[in-house]
Amino acid sequence: MLIVGVDTGGTFTDFIYKDGNSWGVHKRLSTPHDPSESVINGLKYIAGDRRVQVVHGSTVATNAILERKGVKTALISNEGFEDIVQIGRQNRSELYNLSFCKKPHIVPPELRFGITGRIDHNGNEVESFSEDNVQNILKIIKGSDVESVAICLLFSYLNPEHENRMRSLLSEIDIPVSVSHEILAEFREFERTSTTVINAYVSPKMTRYLTLLQDFLDGYSLRIMQSNGGSISAETAMNESVRTILSGPAGGAVGAHVIGKMAGYHKLITFDMGGTSSDVALINGELPLTLESAIEDYPVKVPMIDIHTVGAGGGSIARIDAGGSLTVGPESAGADPGPICYGKGSEITVTDANLYLGRLIPDRFLGGEMSLKTDKLNGAMERMAAEAGLSPVELAEGILDIANTNMERAIRVISVERGYDPREFTMFAFGGAGGMHCAFLAKMLSIPKLFIPNNPGILSAVGMVMADVIKDYSLTVMRNQHNTTADDLENLFAPLEDQGRAALEDEGFASQDITVERFLDMRYQGQSFEIIVPFDVDWIEEFSQLHEHNYGYRNDAKTVEIVNIRLRTRGMPTKPEFPEAAELTAKMPDDAVIGTTETVFDSIFMKTRILDREKLLPGNKIDGPAIIIEYSSTLVIPPFAKGEVDAYGNLIFDIE
């Protein structure tokens, strides 16, 4: 059976597949009008009529929210709490904008309904659920063409009886339902409601998309990448689509973590530059998880790898603004029409600027499968340069400088602004466009080493194949150090662990292939936010040490509270192995050098070698300037970078 990893991006859809003992890669332009089209056509190209096992990272949920193209959704809450999703919290995203006004919520006021019935903070019913009160709401929902309903009632994570009764009534009118005690069994009504609403808003679209893929696969295995770095079954992804919002970038972070650790690099700043955006993350020995994510200002409180995204990619459009300044992005040319050099586009992009400066080889793009067009680009560059009062070379370098500055700012957010020194890390670069910009970014940030893996343009798909199957569970418990022992916590974890193990066993994992990780969300009494602490017998000391590391102090006189318990069950499938070369050789094969070109670095045209990465051998030394071509990406090695091919085929450069 073929094992295939698929990552759908804004410009390209990437595939990696294992056929017997060999690996293959494939890229094709995405189909924004119907993302499943490029996926299905790619699978046909790779597999034909053979059996396929697919792990897929999808942008369907993400795009539905960003473009506000989810389904018509209603919200059912307690009476008096109908508008909690619109009111939110006091924090404002634009603090100094005196004219700030919140966007209309994806659930309009007329589709927010309050019902009688109340559960208190101990899980006891203090007001009974009234079915008579609900009947009128059901009629309105049925007559409003609502396609999905979110139910979020107070303290349902302690007692879900009212939510379950409401779901049962809605099942009579055959509408998909998301209930908060299953999506997020935690306190804080606003975040729980927001997360449940987002799930309801995107799940029907995800269901339709995944059903198309399942019909094509005809019963073969389909798994979906989650935002937390693990995969889930297609059925779970249909019901809990909110967990897939960052599935593509999460796959890249997983791949970087595994490959970097295998090569001996544990402290990484990952840089994933695609056609539409760039994603960055900081890995300090382990994948960083966060519960404080938001998309389009909607809080999403499910575990996600902590990834920061900026709208700067190969397809980012360059323009002259009303004040005569050059701007780049965040708007992208996407896959259609794409950059000018792809043949259809009419606006200059970052990719076009790279080509104009000689940093792309026109007849070697995508391994020669796609030829870049230079004639139309030259005229466009000259026209914009005249408008900006620059030479075409100055314009192209300016476009790249602005794009690099935008991406440098993103890396500072996840490093310098959080107290990490980039000089202590290695930059791990991937994505279709990452290899053209990574060396310049590393120099800007004084990062001493650069790591470029094999097939960097499809690393997110590689990460999906390498990911474990992960199930996350959480529960609000509200305990403190004076009324809780380690045994009490063991008893609280037990039912979650039973649930997690049963779910993975149902997916075919043997008990020896399942691991369990326990965490506590903890804080000092009086604090408003928690930190995630790995559960240990001495859990108070673990929290104090982590608090001191994060904030520079500890307060042993203060009472420590446990707000939530958190469980992660991990099923470990068979994973690909990467062979290590038995010996290294410094001599580069003659056929690895396929020519020379003129490339601009710092406004100077330099004679630059063109190298074929597939012909390079472990131990080969590479000094810049050089252009390294491979199927999934082009790598630009400037004069200030020197490195070699390591035993696994990765490129490791020192930045001087």
VENSULJO-V400331 format. One record per residue. RES is the residue in three letters. D_FIRST is the distance of its C-alpha to the first C-alpha in whole Angstrom. Layout:
BEGIN
{{RES/D_FIRST} {RES/D_FIRST}}
END
This chain:
BEGIN
{{MET/0} {LEU/4} {ILE/6} {VAL/10} {GLY/13} {VAL/16} {ASP/20} {THR/22} {GLY/25} {GLY/29} {THR/29} {PHE/25} {THR/22} {ASP/19} {PHE/16} {ILE/14} {TYR/10} {LYS/9} {ASP/8} {GLY/8} {ASN/11} {SER/13} {TRP/13} {GLY/14} {VAL/16} {HIS/18} {LYS/21} {ARG/22} {LEU/26} {SER/25} {THR/27} {PRO/29} {HIS/30} {ASP/27} {PRO/24} {SER/21} {GLU/22} {SER/21} {VAL/18} {ILE/17} {ASN/18} {GLY/16} {LEU/13} {LYS/14} {TYR/15} {ILE/12} {ALA/9} {GLY/12} {ASP/11} {ARG/7} {ARG/5} {VAL/6} {GLN/7} {VAL/10} {VAL/13} {HIS/16} {GLY/20} {SER/22} {THR/26} {VAL/27} {ALA/29} {THR/30} {ASN/32} {ALA/33} {ILE/35} {LEU/36} {GLU/37} {ARG/38} {LYS/36} {GLY/35} {VAL/36} {LYS/40} {THR/40} {ALA/43} {LEU/44} {ILE/45} {SER/47} {ASN/50} {GLU/54} {GLY/55} {PHE/52} {GLU/50} {ASP/51} {ILE/49} {VAL/46} {GLN/49} {ILE/51} {GLY/49} {ARG/51} {GLN/53} {ASN/51} {ARG/52} {SER/49} {GLU/52} {LEU/55} {TYR/58} {ASN/57} {LEU/60} {SER/59} {PHE/55} {CYS/54} {LYS/51} {LYS/48} {PRO/48} {HIS/45} {ILE/42} {VAL/44} {PRO/47} {PRO/50} {GLU/51} {LEU/47} {ARG/48} {PHE/49} {GLY/51} {ILE/51} {THR/54} {GLY/53} {ARG/52} {ILE/51} {ASP/53} {HIS/51} {ASN/51} {GLY/49} {ASN/52} {GLU/53} {VAL/56} {GLU/56} {SER/55} {PHE/52} {SER/54} {GLU/52} {ASP/55} {ASN/54} {VAL/51} {GLN/51} {ASN/53} {ILE/50} {LEU/47} {LYS/50} {ILE/50} {ILE/46} {LYS/45} {GLY/48} {SER/46} {ASP/43} {VAL/41} {GLU/38} {SER/37} {VAL/39} {ALA/39} {ILE/41} {CYS/43} {LEU/46} {LEU/48} {PHE/47} {SER/44} {TYR/42} {LEU/45} {ASN/45} {PRO/43} {GLU/45} {HIS/46} {GLU/43} {ASN/41} {ARG/44} {MET/44} {ARG/40} {SER/41} {LEU/44} {LEU/41} {SER/39} {GLU/42} {ILE/41} {ASP/38} {ILE/37} {PRO/34} {VAL/36} {SER/35} {VAL/37} {SER/38} {HIS/38} {GLU/34} {ILE/34} {LEU/36} {ALA/38} {GLU/41} {PHE/44} {ARG/46} {GLU/46} {PHE/45} {GLU/42} {ARG/41} {THR/42} {SER/41} {THR/37} {THR/37} {VAL/38} {ILE/36} {ASN/33} {ALA/35} {TYR/35} {VAL/32} {SER/30} {PRO/30} {LYS/29} {MET/26} {THR/25} {ARG/26} {TYR/23} {LEU/21} {THR/21} {LEU/21} {LEU/17} {GLN/16} {ASP/18} {PHE/16} {LEU/12} {ASP/14} {GLY/13} {TYR/10} {SER/10} {LEU/13} {ARG/15} {ILE/18} {MET/20} {GLN/23} {SER/27} {ASN/27} {GLY/24} {GLY/22} {SER/19} {ILE/20} {SER/18} {ALA/19} {GLU/21} {THR/23} {ALA/23} {MET/25} {ASN/27} {GLU/28} {SER/27} {VAL/30} {ARG/28} {THR/26} {ILE/29} {LEU/28} {SER/24} {GLY/24} {PRO/26} {ALA/25} {GLY/22} {GLY/24} {ALA/26} {VAL/24} {GLY/22} {ALA/26} {HIS/27} {VAL/24} {ILE/24} {GLY/28} {LYS/28} {MET/26} {ALA/29} {GLY/32} {TYR/33} {HIS/33} {LYS/35} {LEU/34} {ILE/35} {THR/32} {PHE/32} {ASP/30} {MET/31} {GLY/30} {GLY/31} {THR/33} {SER/34} {SER/34} {ASP/32} {VAL/34} {ALA/34} {LEU/35} {ILE/33} {ASN/36} {GLY/34} {GLU/32} {LEU/30} {PRO/33} {LEU/33} {THR/36} {LEU/37} {GLU/39} {SER/37} {ALA/38} {ILE/37} {GLU/40} {ASP/42} {TYR/41} {PRO/40} {VAL/36} {LYS/37} {VAL/33} {PRO/32} {MET/31} {ILE/30} {ASP/34} {ILE/33} {HIS/36} {THR/35} {VAL/38} {GLY/38} {ALA/38} {GLY/35} {GLY/35} {GLY/36} {SER/39} {ILE/42} {ALA/45} {ARG/48} {ILE/52} {ASP/53} {ALA/57} {GLY/58} {GLY/57} {SER/54} {LEU/51} {THR/48} {VAL/44} {GLY/42} {PRO/41} {GLU/40} {SER/37} {ALA/37} {GLY/33} {ALA/31} {ASP/33} {PRO/36} {GLY/35} {PRO/37} {ILE/40} {CYS/38} {TYR/35} {GLY/37} {LYS/38} {GLY/40} {SER/43} {GLU/43} {ILE/43} {THR/40} {VAL/40} {THR/37} {ASP/40} {ALA/42} {ASN/40} {LEU/40} {TYR/44} {LEU/44} {GLY/42} {ARG/39} {LEU/36} {ILE/36} {PRO/36} {ASP/34} {ARG/32} {PHE/30} {LEU/27} {GLY/26} {GLY/29} {GLU/27} {MET/30} {SER/33} {LEU/36} {LYS/39} {THR/42} {ASP/45} {LYS/45} {LEU/44} {ASN/47} {GLY/50} {ALA/48} {MET/49} {GLU/52} {ARG/53} {MET/52} {ALA/53} {ALA/57} {GLU/56} {ALA/56} {GLY/58} {LEU/56} {SER/55} {PRO/51} {VAL/50} {GLU/52} {LEU/50} {ALA/47} {GLU/47} {GLY/49} {ILE/46} {LEU/43} {ASP/46} {ILE/46} {ALA/42} {ASN/42} {THR/45} {ASN/43} {MET/40} {GLU/42} {ARG/44} {ALA/40} {ILE/40} {ARG/43} {VAL/43} {ILE/40} {SER/42} {VAL/46} {GLU/46} {ARG/45} {GLY/47} {TYR/44} {ASP/45} {PRO/43} {ARG/44} {GLU/42} {PHE/39} {THR/36} {MET/35} {PHE/31} {ALA/31} {PHE/28} {GLY/27} {GLY/28} {ALA/32} {GLY/32} {GLY/32} {MET/35} {HIS/37} {CYS/36} {ALA/39} {PHE/42} {LEU/41} {ALA/41} {LYS/44} {MET/46} {LEU/44} {SER/45} {ILE/42} {PRO/42} {LYS/39} {LEU/36} {PHE/32} {ILE/30} {PRO/26} {ASN/24} {ASN/22} {PRO/25} {GLY/24} {ILE/21} {LEU/21} {SER/21} {ALA/18} {VAL/17} {GLY/19} {MET/17} {VAL/14} {MET/16} {ALA/18} {ASP/19} {VAL/19} {ILE/23} {LYS/25} {ASP/29} {TYR/32} {SER/36} {LEU/39} {THR/43} {VAL/45} {MET/48} {ARG/49} {ASN/51} {GLN/52} {HIS/55} {ASN/54} {THR/50} {THR/49} {ALA/46} {ASP/46} {ASP/46} {LEU/43} {GLU/41} {ASN/42} {LEU/41} {PHE/38} {ALA/37} {PRO/36} {LEU/34} {GLU/32} {ASP/32} {GLN/30} {GLY/28} {ARG/27} {ALA/26} {ALA/24} {LEU/22} {GLU/22} {ASP/21} {GLU/18} {GLY/17} {PHE/18} {ALA/20} {SER/24} {GLN/24} {ASP/21} {ILE/23} {THR/26} {VAL/29} {GLU/31} {ARG/35} {PHE/37} {LEU/40} {ASP/42} {MET/45} {ARG/48} {TYR/52} {GLN/54} {GLY/55} {GLN/53} {SER/51} {PHE/47} {GLU/45} {ILE/43} {ILE/40} {VAL/40} {PRO/38} {PHE/39} {ASP/41} {VAL/44} {ASP/47} {TRP/45} {ILE/49} {GLU/49} {GLU/45} {PHE/46} {SER/49} {GLN/48} {LEU/45} {HIS/48} {GLU/50} {HIS/47} {ASN/47} {TYR/50} {GLY/52} {TYR/54} {ARG/54} {ASN/56} {ASP/57} {ALA/60} {LYS/57} {THR/56} {VAL/52} {GLU/50} {ILE/46} {VAL/45} {ASN/42} {ILE/39} {ARG/36} {LEU/33} {ARG/29} {THR/26} {ARG/23} {GLY/20} {MET/18} {PRO/15} {THR/13} {LYS/14} {PRO/14} {GLU/17} {PHE/19} {PRO/21} {GLU/25} {ALA/27} {ALA/29} {GLU/32} {LEU/34} {THR/36} {ALA/38} {LYS/38} {MET/37} {PRO/35} {ASP/38} {ASP/35} {ALA/34} {VAL/37} {ILE/36} {GLY/40} {THR/42} {THR/43} {GLU/46} {THR/44} {VAL/47} {PHE/47} {ASP/50} {SER/51} {ILE/52} {PHE/50} {MET/48} {LYS/47} {THR/43} {ARG/41} {ILE/37} {LEU/34} {ASP/31} {ARG/29} {GLU/26} {LYS/29} {LEU/31} {LEU/30} {PRO/31} {GLY/34} {ASN/35} {LYS/38} {ILE/38} {ASP/41} {GLY/42} {PRO/43} {ALA/39} {ILE/37} {ILE/33} {ILE/31} {GLU/27} {TYR/24} {SER/24} {SER/28} {THR/31} {LEU/33} {VAL/37} {ILE/39} {PRO/42} {PRO/45} {PHE/45} {ALA/42} {LYS/41} {GLY/38} {GLU/36} {VAL/32} {ASP/31} {ALA/29} {TYR/26} {GLY/26} {ASN/28} {LEU/31} {ILE/34} {PHE/37} {ASP/41} {ILE/43} {GLU/46}}
END
